[in-house]
Amino acid sequence: MKGFRVNLKKTRVLRNLVLDSSLKTRKMSVDIHGMRKPYNDNTNTFEFKDLVSKEPFAQFKAWFNEASHHERIEEANAMCLATATKDGLPSARMVLLKKFGAEGFTFYTNYTSRKAAELEENPRASLVFYWEPLKKSVRVEGKVIRIPASESKEYFESRPISSQIGAWVSDQSKVIKNRSVLTEKEEELTKKYSDGETKLPYPEHWGGYRVEASSIEFWQGQSTRIHDRIRFRRASDANDENPRIQGEDGWIIERLAP
């Protein structure tokens, strides 16, 4: 009995030591300052002379095409979309670009989602593309509008039936009990519409947004961290005396310090 008590006491001591160690581990920060990869060197810089256009959309197209054809980049159209509430509380998530041009950058989502709620009360957003193998990034800022329902419907009907069903299944950003809530509804709709004859209706709670760019920045990394940054900005927004060159279609072009 005495030995049992001693062992029990030792067990309690060991348990307390483990708990104490666990708490210390949780509070301990992780030092990752040694994580560093080489980027470009001074033989591969990005200057005004390297621009393919004096307006940003042709320049974006050139970089996007390069990223799209790179064997190590699977989704060149993946972008981080940052939004904020009217009080300035930010949130960000990855979405897919589906169209771009002088009119702006278009993506699709559920109109009942968190991002949609934030865009309704604060219709401004920022997009970031990062193509790591190229050491290139593009940042877009501007106001956001809903695209016409006819355009959203046309795109919706071009999607695979599984993706169409997905738009109906998910009440995006809402709390659900478990994954079965989604899969059961998916199975129900799949049985009903996967024969290819019955057309799945367009969900009015789903559609597109377009970021109408007022600023587009092109970034290229340097190993020295003296990165290259060239920004296109609407001339109508430029009420300062900063050095710049005149672009086309109402844009000015500036170089930013890294």
GROMACS elastic network, one bead per residue, 0.5 to 0.9 nm:
[ bonds ]
;  ai    aj funct       b0    kb
    1     5     6  0.63527   500
    1     6     6  0.87836   500
    2     5     6  0.51527   500
    2     6     6  0.63668   500
    2     7     6  0.87133   500
    3     6     6  0.50862   500
    3     7     6  0.61572   500
    3     8     6  0.84939   500
    4     7     6  0.51548   500
    4     8     6  0.60519   500
    4     9     6  0.85504   500
    5     9     6  0.60994   500
    5    10     6  0.86075   500
    6     9     6  0.50573   500
    6    10     6  0.62109   500
    6    11     6  0.86014   500
    7    10     6  0.50030   500
    7    11     6  0.60967   500
    7    12     6  0.86419   500
    8    11     6  0.50050   500
    8    12     6  0.62828   500
    8    13     6  0.86832   500
    9    12     6  0.51567   500
    9    13     6  0.62675   500
    9    14     6  0.86699   500
   10    13     6  0.50302   500
   10    14     6  0.61026   500
   10    15     6  0.84823   500
   11    14     6  0.51404   500
   11    15     6  0.60461   500
   11    16     6  0.85755   500
   12    15     6  0.50262   500
   12    16     6  0.61424   500
   12    17     6  0.85671   500
   13    16     6  0.51570   500
   13    17     6  0.61916   500
   13    18     6  0.86955   500
   14    18     6  0.62069   500
   14    19     6  0.86306   500
   15    18     6  0.51147   500
   15    19     6  0.61970   500
   15    20     6  0.85470   500
   16    19     6  0.50302   500
   16    20     6  0.59829   500
   16    21     6  0.84459   500
   17    20     6  0.50606   500
   17    21     6  0.60524   500
   17    22     6  0.85039   500
   18    21     6  0.50673   500
   18    22     6  0.60638   500
   18    23     6  0.86569   500
   19    22     6  0.50073   500
   19    23     6  0.62301   500
   19    24     6  0.86600   500
   20    23     6  0.52105   500
   20    24     6  0.63033   500
   20    25     6  0.86751   500
   21    24     6  0.51175   500
   21    25     6  0.61569   500
   21    26     6  0.87084   500
   22    25     6  0.50596   500
   22    26     6  0.62820   500
   22    27     6  0.87794   500
   23    26     6  0.51617   500
   23    27     6  0.63968   500
   23    28     6  0.87011   500
   24    27     6  0.51827   500
   24    28     6  0.61022   500
   25    28     6  0.50922   500
   25    29     6  0.82508   500
   26    29     6  0.79926   500
   31    34     6  0.80275   500
   32    35     6  0.57214   500
   33    36     6  0.76941   500
   37   223     6  0.76817   500
   38    41     6  0.84929   500
   38   221     6  0.89793   500
   38   222     6  0.76524   500
   38   223     6  0.50154   500
   38   224     6  0.85442   500
   39   134     6  0.87654   500
   39   135     6  0.63194   500
   39   220     6  0.87012   500
   39   221     6  0.56485   500
   39   224     6  0.82142   500
   39   225     6  0.85165   500
   40    43     6  0.77071   500
   40    44     6  0.59445   500
   40    45     6  0.73867   500
   40   135     6  0.74941   500
   40   220     6  0.81018   500
   40   221     6  0.61302   500
   40   223     6  0.55894   500
   40   224     6  0.84815   500
   40   227     6  0.89638   500
   41    44     6  0.57211   500
   41    45     6  0.72525   500
   41   221     6  0.87945   500
   41   222     6  0.58146   500
   41   223     6  0.60935   500
   41   224     6  0.76365   500
   42    45     6  0.59145   500
   42   222     6  0.77147   500
   42   223     6  0.88894   500
   44   222     6  0.84743   500
   45    50     6  0.87505   500
   45   220     6  0.75595   500
   45   221     6  0.85171   500
   45   222     6  0.77492   500
   45   227     6  0.84199   500
   45   228     6  0.68536   500
   46    49     6  0.80552   500
   46    50     6  0.60930   500
   46    51     6  0.81235   500
   46   219     6  0.82999   500
   46   220     6  0.66765   500
   46   227     6  0.88116   500
   46   228     6  0.57969   500
   46   229     6  0.78333   500
   46   230     6  0.81724   500
   47    50     6  0.52622   500
   47    51     6  0.72043   500
   47   228     6  0.75669   500
   47   229     6  0.87056   500
   47   230     6  0.78368   500
   47   255     6  0.85714   500
   48    51     6  0.56050   500
   48   230     6  0.76598   500
   48   253     6  0.84942   500
   48   254     6  0.88072   500
   48   255     6  0.82113   500
   49    52     6  0.81754   500
   50    53     6  0.89317   500
   51    54     6  0.70859   500
   51    59     6  0.66601   500
   52    55     6  0.88346   500
   52    58     6  0.72077   500
   52    59     6  0.57288   500
   52    62     6  0.74824   500
   53    56     6  0.69566   500
   53    57     6  0.82735   500
   53    58     6  0.59510   500
   53    59     6  0.56141   500
   53   247     6  0.84797   500
   53   248     6  0.84701   500
   54    58     6  0.82398   500
   54    59     6  0.78529   500
   54   232     6  0.85727   500
   54   246     6  0.79561   500
   54   248     6  0.53955   500
   54   249     6  0.84565   500
   54   251     6  0.78453   500
   54   252     6  0.82631   500
   54   253     6  0.76699   500
   55    58     6  0.64360   500
   55    59     6  0.68959   500
   55   232     6  0.73448   500
   55   247     6  0.60214   500
   55   248     6  0.53524   500
   55   249     6  0.66652   500
   55   250     6  0.83682   500
   55   251     6  0.64350   500
   55   252     6  0.83237   500
   55   253     6  0.84986   500
   56    60     6  0.59906   500
   56    61     6  0.85387   500
   56   102     6  0.85844   500
   56   215     6  0.89367   500
   56   216     6  0.67276   500
   56   217     6  0.85589   500
   56   218     6  0.89998   500
   56   231     6  0.86325   500
   56   232     6  0.62310   500
   56   233     6  0.89215   500
   56   247     6  0.89766   500
   56   248     6  0.89891   500
   56   251     6  0.81393   500
   57    61     6  0.60781   500
   57    62     6  0.86408   500
   57   100     6  0.79281   500
   57   101     6  0.59738   500
   57   102     6  0.61932   500
   57   104     6  0.86447   500
   57   216     6  0.88294   500
   58    62     6  0.62857   500
   58    63     6  0.88140   500
   58   101     6  0.82726   500
   58   102     6  0.89175   500
   59    62     6  0.52063   500
   59    63     6  0.65050   500
   59    64     6  0.85647   500
   59   218     6  0.87680   500
   60    63     6  0.52338   500
   60    64     6  0.58515   500
   60    65     6  0.84130   500
   60   138     6  0.78743   500
   60   216     6  0.88156   500
   60   218     6  0.82205   500
   61    65     6  0.59268   500
   61    66     6  0.84777   500
   61   100     6  0.85726   500
   61   101     6  0.85513   500
   62    65     6  0.52969   500
   62    66     6  0.63406   500
   62    67     6  0.87913   500
   63    66     6  0.50588   500
   63    67     6  0.62461   500
   63    68     6  0.85781   500
   63   136     6  0.83416   500
   63   138     6  0.89212   500
   64    67     6  0.50557   500
   64    68     6  0.59843   500
   64    69     6  0.86723   500
   64    76     6  0.68031   500
   64    77     6  0.78957   500
   65    69     6  0.62729   500
   65    70     6  0.86663   500
   65    76     6  0.84933   500
   66    69     6  0.54717   500
   66    70     6  0.63743   500
   66   134     6  0.86182   500
   67    70     6  0.51959   500
   67    71     6  0.85896   500
   67    72     6  0.88029   500
   67    73     6  0.64816   500
   67    74     6  0.89261   500
   67    75     6  0.85652   500
   67    76     6  0.56384   500
   67    77     6  0.88507   500
   67   131     6  0.66804   500
   67   133     6  0.86094   500
   67   134     6  0.73776   500
   68    71     6  0.81925   500
   68    73     6  0.68543   500
   68    74     6  0.77081   500
   68    75     6  0.72943   500
   68    76     6  0.52363   500
   68    77     6  0.79731   500
   69    72     6  0.87640   500
   69    73     6  0.77825   500
   69    76     6  0.86953   500
   70    73     6  0.55225   500
   70    74     6  0.81125   500
   70    76     6  0.87713   500
   70   133     6  0.82066   500
   70   134     6  0.85132   500
   71    74     6  0.73019   500
   72   133     6  0.68655   500
   73    76     6  0.61125   500
   73   131     6  0.71203   500
   73   132     6  0.81950   500
   73   133     6  0.73441   500
   74    77     6  0.89158   500
   75    78     6  0.55066   500
   75    96     6  0.83532   500
   76    79     6  0.82175   500
   76    96     6  0.88501   500
   76    97     6  0.88261   500
   76   129     6  0.79551   500
   76   130     6  0.84284   500
   76   131     6  0.71315   500
   77    95     6  0.83859   500
   77    96     6  0.54843   500
   77    97     6  0.50424   500
   77    98     6  0.74307   500
   77   129     6  0.76366   500
   78    94     6  0.66046   500
   78    95     6  0.58921   500
   78    97     6  0.63668   500
   78   128     6  0.88434   500
   78   129     6  0.67475   500
   78   130     6  0.83528   500
   79    93     6  0.82368   500
   79    94     6  0.54765   500
   79    95     6  0.55927   500
   79    96     6  0.60133   500
   79    97     6  0.68513   500
   79   127     6  0.62826   500
   79   128     6  0.54328   500
   79   130     6  0.74132   500
   80    92     6  0.64892   500
   80    93     6  0.54286   500
   80    95     6  0.63049   500
   80    96     6  0.85305   500
   80   126     6  0.80514   500
   80   127     6  0.55182   500
   80   128     6  0.50666   500
   80   129     6  0.66220   500
   80   130     6  0.87056   500
   81    91     6  0.83860   500
   81    92     6  0.54644   500
   81    93     6  0.54885   500
   81    94     6  0.60492   500
   81    95     6  0.66282   500
   81   115     6  0.87487   500
   81   125     6  0.69875   500
   81   126     6  0.59394   500
   81   128     6  0.68017   500
   82    90     6  0.69702   500
   82    91     6  0.57618   500
   82    93     6  0.67340   500
   82    94     6  0.88690   500
   82   115     6  0.84593   500
   82   124     6  0.89324   500
   82   125     6  0.56832   500
   82   126     6  0.51614   500
   82   127     6  0.63505   500
   82   128     6  0.83441   500
   83    88     6  0.88890   500
   83    89     6  0.84308   500
   83    90     6  0.57413   500
   83    91     6  0.55699   500
   83    92     6  0.63070   500
   83    93     6  0.89702   500
   83   115     6  0.65691   500
   83   118     6  0.64654   500
   83   119     6  0.67726   500
   83   122     6  0.79627   500
   83   123     6  0.83258   500
   83   124     6  0.68279   500
   83   125     6  0.50369   500
   83   126     6  0.68789   500
   84    87     6  0.76000   500
   84    88     6  0.53435   500
   84    89     6  0.51910   500
   84    91     6  0.60068   500
   84    92     6  0.85421   500
   84   115     6  0.82039   500
   84   118     6  0.58164   500
   84   119     6  0.75061   500
   84   121     6  0.88303   500
   84   122     6  0.67241   500
   84   123     6  0.87894   500
   84   124     6  0.79301   500
   84   125     6  0.76672   500
   85    88     6  0.51206   500
   85    89     6  0.52408   500
   85    90     6  0.65824   500
   85    91     6  0.84974   500
   85   117     6  0.82025   500
   85   119     6  0.77186   500
   85   121     6  0.66842   500
   85   122     6  0.60163   500
   86    89     6  0.75654   500
   86   118     6  0.74039   500
   86   121     6  0.59350   500
   86   122     6  0.52896   500
   87    90     6  0.89879   500
   87   122     6  0.89166   500
   88   122     6  0.88736   500
   91   114     6  0.88664   500
   91   115     6  0.78541   500
   92   115     6  0.82899   500
   93   115     6  0.86814   500
   95   107     6  0.73481   500
   95   108     6  0.82577   500
   95   109     6  0.85671   500
   96   106     6  0.88283   500
   96   107     6  0.62821   500
   96   108     6  0.79125   500
   97   100     6  0.76421   500
   97   105     6  0.69102   500
   97   106     6  0.59943   500
   97   107     6  0.51057   500
   97   108     6  0.81659   500
   98   105     6  0.77476   500
   98   106     6  0.56808   500
   98   107     6  0.54262   500
   98   108     6  0.76644   500
   99   104     6  0.81177   500
   99   105     6  0.59424   500
   99   106     6  0.50477   500
   99   107     6  0.71689   500
   99   210     6  0.89490   500
  100   103     6  0.72546   500
  100   104     6  0.55868   500
  100   106     6  0.61645   500
  100   210     6  0.88950   500
  101   104     6  0.54263   500
  101   105     6  0.67656   500
  102   105     6  0.84684   500
  102   212     6  0.84755   500
  102   213     6  0.86444   500
  103   106     6  0.89808   500
  103   210     6  0.81001   500
  103   211     6  0.83948   500
  103   212     6  0.63971   500
  103   213     6  0.82212   500
  104   142     6  0.89779   500
  104   210     6  0.59770   500
  104   211     6  0.53413   500
  104   213     6  0.58914   500
  105   127     6  0.89845   500
  105   140     6  0.87840   500
  105   209     6  0.82246   500
  105   210     6  0.53149   500
  105   211     6  0.50863   500
  105   212     6  0.67854   500
  105   213     6  0.76924   500
  106   147     6  0.82823   500
  106   208     6  0.66395   500
  106   209     6  0.56679   500
  106   211     6  0.64629   500
  106   212     6  0.89652   500
  107   207     6  0.83983   500
  107   208     6  0.55081   500
  107   209     6  0.56116   500
  107   210     6  0.65544   500
  107   211     6  0.85368   500
  108   152     6  0.78940   500
  108   206     6  0.74697   500
  108   207     6  0.53036   500
  108   209     6  0.61456   500
  108   210     6  0.87720   500
  109   112     6  0.87112   500
  109   113     6  0.76268   500
  109   115     6  0.84764   500
  109   116     6  0.76813   500
  109   167     6  0.83874   500
  109   172     6  0.87839   500
  109   205     6  0.88870   500
  109   206     6  0.58765   500
  109   207     6  0.57202   500
  109   208     6  0.62409   500
  109   209     6  0.78638   500
  110   113     6  0.54496   500
  110   114     6  0.88838   500
  110   115     6  0.86164   500
  110   116     6  0.70772   500
  110   167     6  0.73207   500
  110   170     6  0.84626   500
  110   171     6  0.77267   500
  110   172     6  0.63667   500
  110   205     6  0.60076   500
  110   207     6  0.64575   500
  110   208     6  0.84863   500
  111   114     6  0.84495   500
  111   115     6  0.82050   500
  111   116     6  0.52044   500
  111   117     6  0.73772   500
  111   172     6  0.85628   500
  111   204     6  0.84050   500
  111   205     6  0.51609   500
  111   206     6  0.52918   500
  111   207     6  0.68136   500
  111   208     6  0.86094   500
  112   115     6  0.83087   500
  112   116     6  0.61792   500
  112   117     6  0.66411   500
  112   171     6  0.71662   500
  112   172     6  0.66067   500
  112   173     6  0.78706   500
  112   174     6  0.88441   500
  112   205     6  0.66411   500
  112   206     6  0.79857   500
  113   116     6  0.52028   500
  113   117     6  0.62830   500
  113   118     6  0.87310   500
  113   171     6  0.75177   500
  113   172     6  0.50152   500
  113   173     6  0.52504   500
  113   174     6  0.77147   500
  114   117     6  0.51038   500
  114   118     6  0.62493   500
  114   119     6  0.86007   500
  114   172     6  0.77965   500
  114   173     6  0.60130   500
  114   174     6  0.86903   500
  115   118     6  0.51687   500
  115   119     6  0.61316   500
  115   120     6  0.86353   500
  115   173     6  0.88509   500
  116   120     6  0.61152   500
  116   121     6  0.87973   500
  116   209     6  0.89151   500
  117   120     6  0.51878   500
  117   121     6  0.65848   500
  117   122     6  0.85243   500
  118   121     6  0.53692   500
  118   122     6  0.57436   500
  118   123     6  0.73796   500
  118   124     6  0.89430   500
  119   124     6  0.65644   500
  119   125     6  0.77007   500
  119   144     6  0.71682   500
  119   145     6  0.84875   500
  120   123     6  0.57463   500
  120   144     6  0.89814   500
  120   145     6  0.89224   500
  122   125     6  0.84624   500
  122   143     6  0.88890   500
  122   144     6  0.87789   500
  123   142     6  0.87106   500
  123   143     6  0.56726   500
  123   144     6  0.50072   500
  123   145     6  0.70074   500
  124   141     6  0.76678   500
  124   142     6  0.57576   500
  124   144     6  0.52860   500
  124   145     6  0.87294   500
  124   211     6  0.77899   500
  125   140     6  0.82491   500
  125   141     6  0.59803   500
  125   142     6  0.59144   500
  125   143     6  0.63054   500
  125   144     6  0.66128   500
  125   211     6  0.70452   500
  126   139     6  0.70522   500
  126   140     6  0.54611   500
  126   142     6  0.66982   500
  126   143     6  0.87996   500
  126   211     6  0.81721   500
  127   138     6  0.79703   500
  127   139     6  0.55977   500
  127   141     6  0.65035   500
  127   211     6  0.85267   500
  128   137     6  0.70513   500
  128   138     6  0.57156   500
  128   140     6  0.64661   500
  129   136     6  0.83293   500
  129   137     6  0.53554   500
  129   138     6  0.51225   500
  129   139     6  0.65136   500
  129   140     6  0.86670   500
  130   134     6  0.87326   500
  130   135     6  0.77778   500
  130   136     6  0.61589   500
  130   138     6  0.67276   500
  130   139     6  0.88178   500
  131   134     6  0.56085   500
  131   135     6  0.61306   500
  131   136     6  0.54250   500
  131   137     6  0.60355   500
  131   138     6  0.88360   500
  132   136     6  0.65186   500
  132   137     6  0.80134   500
  133   136     6  0.79286   500
  134   137     6  0.85459   500
  134   220     6  0.82450   500
  134   221     6  0.87956   500
  135   219     6  0.83040   500
  135   220     6  0.57842   500
  135   221     6  0.53515   500
  135   222     6  0.82014   500
  136   218     6  0.75252   500
  136   219     6  0.56438   500
  136   221     6  0.64301   500
  137   217     6  0.82379   500
  137   218     6  0.61132   500
  137   219     6  0.50487   500
  137   220     6  0.65091   500
  137   221     6  0.84387   500
  138   216     6  0.70183   500
  138   217     6  0.55718   500
  138   219     6  0.60994   500
  138   220     6  0.89164   500
  139   215     6  0.80275   500
  139   216     6  0.56457   500
  139   217     6  0.50504   500
  139   218     6  0.67194   500
  139   219     6  0.81035   500
  140   211     6  0.82608   500
  140   213     6  0.62726   500
  140   214     6  0.78059   500
  140   215     6  0.58570   500
  140   217     6  0.65265   500
  141   211     6  0.75596   500
  141   212     6  0.79269   500
  141   213     6  0.55142   500
  141   214     6  0.60055   500
  141   215     6  0.52353   500
  141   216     6  0.65096   500
  141   217     6  0.87985   500
  142   211     6  0.58182   500
  142   212     6  0.52959   500
  142   215     6  0.66874   500
  142   216     6  0.89141   500
  143   210     6  0.83310   500
  143   211     6  0.57593   500
  143   212     6  0.54596   500
  143   213     6  0.68603   500
  143   214     6  0.77150   500
  144   209     6  0.65773   500
  144   210     6  0.55118   500
  144   212     6  0.60065   500
  144   213     6  0.86303   500
  145   208     6  0.86962   500
  145   209     6  0.56137   500
  145   210     6  0.53894   500
  145   211     6  0.67063   500
  145   212     6  0.76033   500
  146   149     6  0.83593   500
  146   207     6  0.78821   500
  146   208     6  0.59872   500
  146   210     6  0.62577   500
  147   150     6  0.83863   500
  147   151     6  0.67526   500
  147   152     6  0.70076   500
  147   207     6  0.76679   500
  147   208     6  0.55132   500
  147   209     6  0.54380   500
  147   210     6  0.63232   500
  148   151     6  0.54076   500
  148   152     6  0.65969   500
  148   153     6  0.87793   500
  148   207     6  0.86626   500
  148   208     6  0.79892   500
  149   152     6  0.50134   500
  149   153     6  0.59891   500
  149   154     6  0.85233   500
  149   204     6  0.80821   500
  149   207     6  0.70339   500
  149   208     6  0.80828   500
  150   153     6  0.50749   500
  150   154     6  0.61567   500
  150   155     6  0.87062   500
  151   154     6  0.51594   500
  151   155     6  0.63521   500
  151   156     6  0.86018   500
  151   207     6  0.84728   500
  151   208     6  0.80069   500
  152   155     6  0.52289   500
  152   156     6  0.60339   500
  152   157     6  0.86817   500
  152   202     6  0.88832   500
  152   206     6  0.79463   500
  152   207     6  0.50121   500
  152   208     6  0.56924   500
  153   157     6  0.61946   500
  153   158     6  0.86974   500
  153   202     6  0.61907   500
  153   203     6  0.83836   500
  153   204     6  0.87373   500
  153   207     6  0.74728   500
  154   157     6  0.54005   500
  154   158     6  0.65498   500
  155   158     6  0.51313   500
  155   159     6  0.66993   500
  155   207     6  0.87459   500
  156   159     6  0.54575   500
  156   160     6  0.87356   500
  156   163     6  0.86623   500
  156   164     6  0.67055   500
  156   202     6  0.70231   500
  156   203     6  0.87731   500
  156   206     6  0.88438   500
  156   207     6  0.79381   500
  157   160     6  0.80384   500
  157   161     6  0.84437   500
  157   164     6  0.76360   500
  157   200     6  0.85615   500
  157   201     6  0.88567   500
  157   202     6  0.76193   500
  158   161     6  0.87998   500
  159   162     6  0.80907   500
  159   163     6  0.61719   500
  159   164     6  0.62935   500
  160   163     6  0.53468   500
  160   164     6  0.63884   500
  160   165     6  0.87817   500
  161   165     6  0.61454   500
  161   166     6  0.85259   500
  161   190     6  0.84748   500
  161   193     6  0.79762   500
  161   194     6  0.70057   500
  161   196     6  0.85080   500
  161   200     6  0.81432   500
  162   165     6  0.51437   500
  162   166     6  0.62063   500
  162   167     6  0.89111   500
  162   186     6  0.87426   500
  162   190     6  0.77635   500
  162   194     6  0.83481   500
  163   167     6  0.64728   500
  163   168     6  0.89502   500
  164   167     6  0.53204   500
  164   168     6  0.68501   500
  164   169     6  0.89201   500
  164   200     6  0.75235   500
  164   202     6  0.84158   500
  164   203     6  0.89172   500
  165   168     6  0.51925   500
  165   169     6  0.61103   500
  165   170     6  0.88677   500
  165   186     6  0.66681   500
  165   189     6  0.66642   500
  165   190     6  0.72679   500
  165   193     6  0.86289   500
  165   200     6  0.78707   500
  166   170     6  0.62883   500
  166   182     6  0.88842   500
  166   186     6  0.72468   500
  167   170     6  0.60184   500
  167   171     6  0.83370   500
  167   172     6  0.88597   500
  167   203     6  0.74636   500
  167   205     6  0.88300   500
  167   206     6  0.69822   500
  168   171     6  0.77176   500
  168   185     6  0.87657   500
  168   186     6  0.84823   500
  168   189     6  0.86931   500
  168   202     6  0.89154   500
  168   203     6  0.67055   500
  168   205     6  0.87635   500
  168   206     6  0.84917   500
  169   172     6  0.88613   500
  169   181     6  0.88383   500
  169   182     6  0.60434   500
  169   183     6  0.82074   500
  169   185     6  0.60694   500
  169   186     6  0.60718   500
  169   189     6  0.84046   500
  170   173     6  0.84570   500
  170   174     6  0.86270   500
  170   182     6  0.67211   500
  171   174     6  0.60191   500
  171   175     6  0.88630   500
  172   175     6  0.86872   500
  176   179     6  0.77571   500
  176   181     6  0.70785   500
  176   182     6  0.87528   500
  177   180     6  0.81299   500
  177   181     6  0.69655   500
  178   181     6  0.59077   500
  178   182     6  0.78996   500
  179   182     6  0.54322   500
  179   183     6  0.63810   500
  179   184     6  0.86450   500
  180   184     6  0.56540   500
  180   185     6  0.82508   500
  181   184     6  0.57806   500
  181   185     6  0.66905   500
  181   186     6  0.88542   500
  182   185     6  0.54275   500
  182   186     6  0.61090   500
  182   187     6  0.87246   500
  183   187     6  0.60476   500
  183   188     6  0.85322   500
  184   187     6  0.51953   500
  184   188     6  0.62953   500
  184   189     6  0.87954   500
  185   188     6  0.50482   500
  185   189     6  0.62498   500
  185   190     6  0.84636   500
  186   189     6  0.52878   500
  186   190     6  0.59406   500
  186   191     6  0.86078   500
  187   190     6  0.50239   500
  187   191     6  0.61909   500
  187   192     6  0.86406   500
  188   191     6  0.54708   500
  188   192     6  0.64934   500
  188   193     6  0.89041   500
  189   192     6  0.50275   500
  189   193     6  0.59931   500
  189   194     6  0.78446   500
  189   200     6  0.87937   500
  190   193     6  0.53831   500
  190   194     6  0.51601   500
  190   195     6  0.84745   500
  191   194     6  0.59812   500
  191   195     6  0.77336   500
  192   195     6  0.74078   500
  192   198     6  0.75230   500
  192   200     6  0.88995   500
  193   196     6  0.64502   500
  193   197     6  0.73420   500
  193   198     6  0.54297   500
  193   199     6  0.66021   500
  193   200     6  0.63519   500
  194   197     6  0.79070   500
  194   198     6  0.77891   500
  195   198     6  0.68211   500
  196   199     6  0.71785   500
  200   203     6  0.88199   500
  202   205     6  0.88647   500
  202   206     6  0.81935   500
  203   206     6  0.56190   500
  203   207     6  0.81497   500
  204   207     6  0.73241   500
  213   216     6  0.68182   500
  213   233     6  0.87938   500
  213   234     6  0.86987   500
  214   232     6  0.82104   500
  214   233     6  0.59864   500
  214   234     6  0.56045   500
  214   237     6  0.81803   500
  214   251     6  0.89772   500
  215   231     6  0.69627   500
  215   232     6  0.56787   500
  215   234     6  0.66727   500
  216   230     6  0.85488   500
  216   231     6  0.57161   500
  216   232     6  0.52022   500
  216   233     6  0.66771   500
  217   229     6  0.67631   500
  217   230     6  0.56990   500
  217   232     6  0.61572   500
  217   233     6  0.84625   500
  218   228     6  0.80228   500
  218   229     6  0.57127   500
  218   230     6  0.52602   500
  218   231     6  0.61723   500
  218   232     6  0.83771   500
  219   227     6  0.71522   500
  219   228     6  0.56062   500
  219   230     6  0.66248   500
  219   231     6  0.85977   500
  220   227     6  0.60081   500
  220   228     6  0.51316   500
  220   229     6  0.66691   500
  220   230     6  0.89878   500
  221   224     6  0.86340   500
  221   225     6  0.68971   500
  221   226     6  0.76764   500
  221   228     6  0.64404   500
  221   229     6  0.88012   500
  222   225     6  0.51572   500
  222   226     6  0.58038   500
  222   228     6  0.73330   500
  223   226     6  0.74828   500
  223   227     6  0.79885   500
  224   227     6  0.75555   500
  225   258     6  0.75800   500
  226   257     6  0.81017   500
  226   258     6  0.58792   500
  227   257     6  0.79396   500
  227   258     6  0.53355   500
  228   255     6  0.79655   500
  228   256     6  0.76960   500
  228   257     6  0.77444   500
  228   258     6  0.66742   500
  229   254     6  0.84719   500
  229   255     6  0.58532   500
  229   256     6  0.53060   500
  229   257     6  0.69247   500
  229   258     6  0.65972   500
  230   253     6  0.70059   500
  230   254     6  0.57504   500
  230   256     6  0.61607   500
  231   252     6  0.82412   500
  231   253     6  0.56984   500
  231   254     6  0.52035   500
  231   255     6  0.62293   500
  231   256     6  0.71457   500
  232   247     6  0.80357   500
  232   251     6  0.61780   500
  232   252     6  0.56840   500
  232   254     6  0.65111   500
  233   236     6  0.84768   500
  233   237     6  0.72008   500
  233   238     6  0.74485   500
  233   250     6  0.85957   500
  233   251     6  0.55100   500
  233   252     6  0.53797   500
  233   253     6  0.64227   500
  233   254     6  0.78078   500
  234   237     6  0.54342   500
  234   238     6  0.68410   500
  234   250     6  0.60454   500
  234   252     6  0.61929   500
  234   253     6  0.88861   500
  235   238     6  0.51189   500
  235   239     6  0.82202   500
  235   246     6  0.85664   500
  235   247     6  0.87745   500
  235   250     6  0.56244   500
  235   251     6  0.51560   500
  235   252     6  0.54860   500
  236   239     6  0.75656   500
  236   250     6  0.75982   500
  236   251     6  0.83066   500
  237   240     6  0.88712   500
  238   241     6  0.81958   500
  238   242     6  0.86971   500
  238   252     6  0.81131   500
  239   242     6  0.89974   500
  241   244     6  0.85866   500
  242   254     6  0.82285   500
  243   254     6  0.68611   500
  243   255     6  0.81706   500
  244   252     6  0.66259   500
  244   253     6  0.55961   500
  244   255     6  0.74015   500
  245   252     6  0.59818   500
  245   253     6  0.52667   500
  245   254     6  0.66365   500
  246   250     6  0.85269   500
  246   251     6  0.69196   500
  246   253     6  0.62471   500
  247   250     6  0.68799   500
  247   253     6  0.59539   500
  248   251     6  0.55392   500
  248   252     6  0.74591   500
